[in-house]
């Protein structure tokens, strides 16, 4: 019942969400270090370190173990080989139920990529605070995906509470980046 209530609340809140991300392409992504998990084990996530390996898909999701977030994490895990082929890594972040990240990383992310706890500073920096239609803030993040180039600049941003297009659009952005930066 609790899962249903959270999903219903997220769906209700989604009605007030804009379809564009708050940070624009060309802006520098705020650096961060955050506690998280990978494959069920505690893991520290650092954006600057991840960017040394190539572009990063940083996707924010409302809460672990909710229907849309489960589907999105599973889809990112399934598509991870395509992201890796394009030279990118994936990091998931949430401000919702962060106590569940170890289990979520093992179960829904199939142990394939890191998920991390978005602090209030990170939420503010990426402007991913989910708000109700009346403008009041919630304690969870919006569903927003960013693709960040190795130089730290955002090259793609997408906000939509439906998880449907996030994986495809992020992958297209990474592939386009790779094609434009062949040596």
ABEGO torsion letter per residue (X at the ends): XAAAAAAAAAAAAAAABBABBABBBGBBBBBBBBBBBBGGBBBBBBAAAAAAAEBBBBBBBABBGBAAAAAAAAAAAAAAAAAAAAGBBBBBBBABGAAAAAAAAAAAAGGABBBBBBBAAAAAAAGABBBBAAGBBBABBBBBBBBBBAAGBBABBBBBABAAAAAAAAAAAAAAAAAAABX
